Amino acid sequence: MKSPQSECNVLLLADRFAVRGSSRHTLNLAQRLPDFGVQPAICCADAHLIPEAQREGLEIRELPYLTSPLAGRIVQWQLARDLMRDPPDLIHVQQRKMLTVGRRLAYRLERPYVVSVQDYLGSNETLHFEWKWCRRIVAVSDSVRQELITRTEIPAERVSVIHSGVETAVDERSYDVLEPDQVPVIGTAGPLEAAKGLRYFVDAAAIVLRTHPTAEFLIAGAGPEESNLRRQVRDLGITEHVTFVPEEMDVGGSLLAMDIYVLPSLKQGLGTMMLEAMVRGRPVIATKSGGVYSVVSDNETGLLVPPRDSEMLADRIIELLDDPLRARRIGRAARDMVCTQFPVARMVERTAELYREVLKENRIESPEAVPVEG
């Protein structure tokens, strides 16, 4: 229902909330869009990981079978029927996985939709759009936008770039890292998936421990690679030095426990969790992959390493462990950069402006849905 102060209402259509950047993105939009005249509502498959304190005041509808191959069709039909009583002005599909659901809803409700693309298409991935209703693709970085345009038939004018943003109001007491009286902690956070390159992080941990045997390593997140990573940790004999924190969407506590943040992705759209670490003054080490270049300047706001190179990753971790002053200097520079270039308010404001742009457009006549090959 549209509030008296809102210009429009939007349905944020999301997958299961998890420890990943796209979930943080959805939550940030839901919390901050009312500040810019937009009334949001979340519809998702599962929101149990959202902390109670952050759910307050949010309209969240959980439909566990929303993306199920068979039952999902029924759930989607019921959802469309319910929404027809008071339809949103616009649908914002939060992940590509939800595109089919969003496309069906848009067709049944006769409402425009936009789609966020947080990372890169798979090698055989195919997307389908109805340009009559799909008005914009929102890429998280210039790198993601360029790949979409290069690899697909999506018109360049349909793809807008809106960088992810993070809250910048963080307790300043949290910025000190690598204090001499504390055990150093090197960590990472996000979905535990093969593309995130976490096996190379674990290999690097074993290398670092040869020369820095008191170091501790933290992996915050959950996903299909968790059992493989735990097995790898056991095989390397470093179980006592690696801690897994799988069920915690609000990773703020985990990030504050880290002295150094590592993003070992094989290819990365941008890196929202990395931004969260940087705004807390954590020096980051990230792979030279895609949208990371939008954030990290080597030796200034972080350190860069090639993907799949555990030896180099270990060397750069050791560089920071051996030079705490440099680590703190990089962490402070990173925080200053994120506060200037990636504040959450800017991201939400630009998204609200895009909604208004779309809603002002006349209906675009277009042919039937055509496949867009990835």
C-alpha positions in Angstrom: 0.0 0.0 0.0 1.4 3.4 -1.0 2.0 5.7 2.0 0.8 9.4 1.8 4.4 10.6 1.5 5.5 8.2 -1.3 5.4 9.0 -5.0 5.3 5.3 -6.0 5.6 1.8 -4.7 7.9 -0.9 -5.8 8.1 -4.6 -5.3 11.6 -5.9 -4.6 11.6 -9.5 -5.9 14.4 -11.5 -4.3 15.7 -15.0 -3.8 16.6 -16.4 -0.4 18.4 -13.9 1.8 22.0 -15.0 2.5 25.5 -13.8 3.2 26.0 -12.2 -0.2 26.1 -8.7 -1.7 22.8 -9.0 -3.5 21.0 -9.6 -0.3 22.7 -6.6 1.4 21.7 -4.6 -1.7 18.0 -5.5 -1.3 17.9 -4.8 2.4 19.6 -1.4 1.9 17.0 -0.5 -0.7 14.1 -1.6 1.5 15.4 0.4 4.4 16.3 3.6 2.6 13.9 4.0 -0.4 11.2 5.7 1.8 13.7 8.5 2.3 13.5 9.2 -1.4 9.7 9.0 -1.9 9.4 5.3 -2.8 7.5 2.8 -0.7 9.1 -0.7 -1.0 7.9 -4.2 -0.3 10.0 -7.3 -0.3 8.8 -10.6 -1.8 11.3 -13.4 -1.4 11.7 -17.1 -0.9 13.2 -16.9 2.6 14.0 -14.0 4.9 14.8 -15.8 8.1 18.4 -14.6 8.2 17.4 -11.0 8.3 17.9 -9.9 12.0 14.8 -8.9 13.8 16.1 -5.4 14.5 16.5 -4.9 10.7 13.0 -6.3 9.9 11.3 -3.7 11.9 9.2 -1.4 9.7 9.8 -3.5 6.5 7.0 -5.1 4.5 8.3 -8.6 3.8 6.3 -11.5 2.2 8.0 -14.9 2.4 6.9 -17.6 -0.1 9.1 -20.7 0.4 8.2 -22.3 -2.9 8.5 -19.2 -5.0 11.3 -20.6 -7.2 10.3 -24.3 -7.1 10.0 -25.7 -10.6 6.4 -27.0 -10.1 4.9 -25.6 -6.9 6.5 -22.3 -7.8 4.0 -21.9 -10.8 1.1 -22.1 -8.4 2.7 -19.8 -5.8 3.5 -17.2 -8.5 -0.1 -17.4 -9.8 -1.5 -16.8 -6.3 1.0 -14.0 -5.7 -0.1 -12.3 -8.9 -3.8 -12.7 -8.0 -3.2 -11.1 -4.6 -1.2 -8.2 -6.0 -3.9 -7.4 -8.5 -5.9 -5.9 -5.6 -3.2 -3.3 -5.1 -0.5 -3.7 -7.7 3.0 -2.1 -7.3 3.9 0.7 -9.7 7.0 -1.2 -10.7 8.8 -4.5 -10.0 12.6 -4.6 -9.3 14.0 -8.0 -9.9 17.0 -8.3 -7.5 18.8 -11.3 -9.0 18.9 -12.9 -12.4 17.6 -16.1 -10.8 14.3 -14.3 -10.2 14.0 -13.0 -13.7 11.4 -15.6 -14.8 9.2 -14.9 -11.8 9.5 -11.2 -12.4 8.7 -11.5 -16.0 5.5 -13.5 -15.3 4.4 -11.0 -12.6 5.0 -8.0 -14.9 3.0 -9.6 -17.7 0.0 -10.5 -15.4 0.0 -7.2 -13.6 0.9 -5.2 -16.7 3.6 -3.4 -14.8 7.2 -2.4 -15.9 10.2 -4.0 -14.3 13.9 -3.5 -14.0 16.5 -6.2 -13.3 19.7 -5.9 -11.2 22.8 -7.8 -12.5 25.4 -8.2 -9.8 27.9 -10.4 -11.6 28.8 -12.0 -14.9 26.8 -14.4 -17.1 27.7 -18.1 -17.0 29.3 -19.5 -20.1 26.0 -21.0 -21.4 23.6 -18.7 -19.7 20.6 -17.4 -21.6 18.4 -14.5 -20.5 14.9 -13.7 -21.8 13.4 -10.2 -21.7 10.1 -8.8 -22.9 11.1 -5.3 -23.8 7.5 -4.1 -23.5 7.8 -4.5 -19.7 11.5 -4.8 -19.0 12.7 -1.2 -19.1 16.2 -1.3 -17.6 19.0 -3.6 -16.7 20.9 -2.3 -13.7 24.6 -3.4 -13.7 26.6 -3.2 -10.5 29.7 -2.0 -12.2 31.0 -0.7 -15.6 32.7 -4.0 -16.0 29.5 -6.0 -15.7 27.7 -3.5 -18.0 30.4 -3.8 -20.7 30.3 -7.6 -20.6 26.5 -7.7 -20.9 26.6 -5.4 -23.9 29.5 -7.3 -25.5 28.2 -10.8 -25.0 24.5 -10.3 -25.6 22.1 -8.4 -27.8 20.9 -6.1 -25.0 20.8 -2.5 -26.3 23.4 -0.4 -24.6 20.8 2.3 -23.7 18.9 -0.3 -21.7 21.8 -0.9 -19.3 22.4 1.5 -16.4 25.3 1.4 -13.9 24.5 1.9 -10.2 27.3 0.9 -7.9 26.4 -0.8 -4.6 26.6 1.3 -1.6 27.2 0.7 2.1 26.4 2.5 5.4 29.3 4.7 6.3 28.4 5.5 9.9 30.6 3.0 11.7 32.0 3.2 15.2 35.4 4.8 14.7 36.9 2.7 17.6 36.7 -0.2 15.2 39.3 1.1 12.7 42.5 -0.1 14.5 43.9 -3.3 13.1 46.8 -5.6 13.9 47.2 -4.4 17.4 50.4 -5.8 19.0 48.6 -7.5 21.9 46.1 -9.4 19.7 46.2 -12.5 17.5 46.0 -11.4 13.9 42.8 -12.5 12.0 42.6 -12.8 8.3 39.1 -13.3 6.9 36.6 -13.3 4.1 32.8 -13.2 3.8 30.2 -14.1 1.2 28.6 -17.1 -0.4 30.7 -20.3 -0.3 30.7 -21.0 -4.0 33.4 -22.3 -6.4 33.5 -19.0 -8.3 34.5 -17.1 -5.1 38.0 -18.8 -5.2 37.9 -19.7 -1.5 40.0 -22.9 -2.0 42.9 -20.5 -2.9 42.3 -18.6 0.3 42.5 -21.8 2.4 45.7 -22.8 0.6 47.1 -19.3 1.3 46.2 -19.7 5.0 48.4 -22.9 5.2 51.3 -21.0 3.6 51.0 -18.1 5.9 50.9 -20.3 9.0 54.4 -21.7 8.2 55.9 -18.3 9.1 53.1 -16.8 11.3 51.9 -19.8 13.4 49.7 -17.6 15.6 47.5 -16.3 12.8 43.8 -17.1 12.7 41.5 -17.3 9.6 37.8 -16.7 9.5 35.3 -17.7 6.7 31.8 -16.1 7.1 29.1 -17.4 4.8 27.4 -20.5 3.6 26.9 -22.3 0.4 27.6 -25.5 -1.7 31.4 -25.3 -1.2 31.3 -25.4 2.6 31.8 -29.2 3.0 34.7 -29.1 0.4 36.4 -26.2 2.2 36.1 -27.9 5.6 37.6 -31.1 4.1 40.4 -29.0 2.6 41.1 -27.4 6.0 41.3 -30.8 7.6 43.6 -32.2 4.9 46.0 -29.3 5.4 46.0 -29.8 9.1 45.0 -26.2 9.9 41.6 -26.9 11.5 42.5 -25.2 14.8 43.3 -22.0 12.9 40.2 -21.7 10.7 36.8 -20.7 11.9 33.6 -21.0 9.9 30.6 -18.7 10.6 27.9 -20.0 8.3 24.6 -18.6 9.5 24.9 -14.9 10.0 23.6 -12.5 7.4 24.7 -9.4 9.4 28.4 -10.0 9.0 29.4 -6.8 10.9 30.7 -8.7 13.9 32.7 -11.0 11.7 34.2 -8.1 9.8 35.2 -6.3 13.0 36.9 -9.5 14.1 39.2 -9.4 11.1 42.4 -7.4 10.7 42.7 -8.2 7.0 39.9 -8.9 4.5 40.5 -11.1 1.5 38.4 -11.3 -1.7 39.8 -14.3 -3.6 37.1 -14.4 -6.3 37.9 -15.8 -9.8 35.7 -13.0 -11.2 33.8 -10.3 -9.3 31.0 -7.9 -10.3 32.0 -5.4 -7.6 32.3 -6.7 -4.1 29.7 -5.4 -1.6 31.2 -7.4 1.3 34.6 -5.9 0.5 33.1 -2.4 0.7 31.6 -3.3 4.1 35.1 -4.3 5.3 36.8 -1.2 3.8 34.3 1.2 5.5 35.4 -0.4 8.7 39.0 0.5 8.0 40.1 -3.1 7.1 42.9 -3.3 4.6 41.8 -5.6 1.7 43.6 -8.0 -0.6 41.5 -8.8 -3.7 42.0 -10.5 -7.0 42.4 -8.6 -10.2 38.9 -9.5 -11.4 36.3 -7.4 -13.1 34.6 -4.8 -11.0 37.3 -4.9 -8.3 39.2 -2.3 -10.3 36.3 0.1 -9.6 37.2 -0.1 -5.9 40.8 -1.1 -5.3 43.9 0.9 -6.4 46.9 -1.4 -5.8 49.0 -0.2 -2.8 46.6 2.7 -2.1 43.2 1.5 -1.1 44.1 -2.2 -1.1 46.4 -4.9 -2.6 45.7 -6.8 -5.7 46.8 -10.3 -6.7 46.1 -12.6 -9.7 43.2 -15.0 -9.3 44.0 -18.6 -8.5 47.5 -17.7 -7.1 47.7 -18.9 -3.5 51.4 -18.2 -3.2 51.0 -14.5 -4.2 48.0 -14.2 -2.0 50.0 -15.5 1.0 52.9 -13.2 0.2 50.6 -10.2 0.3 49.0 -11.3 3.5 52.4 -11.6 5.1 53.4 -8.1 3.8 50.6 -6.6 5.9 51.2 -8.8 8.9 54.8 -7.7 8.9 53.9 -4.0 8.5 50.9 -3.0 10.6 51.5 0.7 10.0 51.1 0.1 6.3 48.0 -2.0 6.8 46.4 0.7 8.9 47.3 3.4 6.3 45.7 1.3 3.5 42.7 0.7 5.7 42.1 4.4 6.4 42.5 5.3 2.7 40.0 2.6 1.8 37.5 3.9 4.3 37.9 7.5 3.0 37.4 6.3 -0.6 34.3 4.2 0.2 32.7 7.1 2.2 33.2 9.4 -0.7 32.4 7.1 -3.7 30.1 4.4 -2.3 27.7 5.8 0.3 24.4 3.8 0.5 22.4 7.0 0.2 23.8 7.7 -3.3 23.0 4.2 -4.5 19.4 4.4 -3.2 18.9 7.9 -4.6 20.1 6.9 -8.0 17.8 3.8 -7.9 14.8 5.9 -7.0 15.6 8.3 -9.9 15.7 5.3 -12.2 12.3 4.2 -11.0 10.9 7.6 -11.8 12.5 7.6 -15.2 10.9 4.3 -16.1 7.5 5.3 -14.8 7.5 8.5 -16.8 8.2 6.6 -20.1 5.4 5.8 -22.4 4.7 2.2 -23.0 7.4 0.9 -25.5 6.0 -1.1 -28.3 8.2 -4.1 -28.9 8.2 -7.6 -30.4 7.5 -10.7 -28.3 10.2 -11.9 -25.9 13.4 -12.8 -27.6 16.2 -14.8 -26.2 19.4 -13.0 -25.2 22.3 -15.4 -25.4 25.1 -15.3 -22.8 
